[in-house]
Amino acid sequence: MGSNDTNPIPNHARVLMFLLFAAPAWAGSSLGPAKDFTVPAATDSSLIRLSEYAGKVVLINWWRTDCGWSQRESPKLAGLYQKYRPKGLVILGISDDHGSTVAEIPAYLKRYNVTWPVGLNDQGEFMREMIVPAKERGSTPGNFIVTRSGEMTYLGLDRGDADWQKLEHAVAAAVAEPSGKATSILPRDLVSAPAFSLPDLQGKAVRLSDFKGKPLVANFFTAQTCDWSGPVLAKLDRDYSARGLQVVGIDLFDDDAAIQNCKNRFGTRYPVLRGDEATQLAWIGERSGWATFFVTADGKILKAIKDSFDDGMEGTVFPKYANQLVSRP
């Protein structure tokens, strides 16, 4: 009997022992139990929800088409996916592309054989609760891993061989975790939209209850931010009003001339109201001058987008959520 056979150790145990002792080399920043998030799919009108993959090992890849590091990483991810998919690995890609590069996504996915689900950064809860706390906004590619037991870890940016090795080790450890430890990731509860009663430009009071039973898009804006989504919202109103969608603008806090200027620039036909601080805080939660909310016909907030930037994704993302609202039973 050879020396290697005196105390045989099963292969899976050797892997676990190696990863245990190697843990400091790949351990990332623990984010605790994973929270559900939703992003719109990049290639169709569906939504991607993390909770749908509860009990699986999920690698969340934050990337961008024009990022050289992402271009180096994507072929390696394709190989990793083929290797570990049979063992329960799921990859969710979330693109940080902007308005000027989002059209490149389909060609990129084909070029690098990306066959896993890919969503778009909608500036929603994934950005607020994961990317911003990780202090990597604008930096790609970054990776998060969710274990079968529902724990999420930020693995950091992929900037070369050492970072990639850390990622591979984390995936190997996660897929080796016994399936009996699987924990559900609960779907995020939809909260009710706060009530409001605000005057329009003619002084008539308009209430949230006036739109009861209709899907609603509520956009908070100022004269400085109306360009961010003004043309997109005017188009949503034209394209979806016949299907029951109601768009409402709420200005924070310009005079009538500035508000009318915004309306005239984009041919706005939907109601525009004069906002107040109480409504701003009830909806946005802070003194921010821009936010957009997609509200279901039964008054629940399907998506809260509380930030934007130049060359943002409103033109791509907003119609996807509008379509979700008018298609809901």
Secondary structure, 3 states (H helix, E strand, C coil): CCHHHCCCCCHHHHHHHHHHHHHHHHCCEEEEECCCCEEEECCCCCEEEHHHHCCCEEEEEEECCCCHHHHHHHHHHHHHHHHHHHHCEEEEEEECCCCCCHHHHHHHHHHCCCCCCEEECCCCHHHHHHHCCCCCCCCCCEEEEECCCCEEEEEEECCCHHHHHHHHHHHHHHHHCCHHHCCCCCCCCCCECCCCEEEECCCCEEEHHHHCCCCEEEEEECCCCHHHHHHHHHHHHHHHHHHCCEEEEEECCCCHHHHHHHHHHHCCCCCEEECCHHHHHHHHCCCCCCEEEEECCCCEEEEEECCCCCCCCHHHHHHHHHHHHHHCC
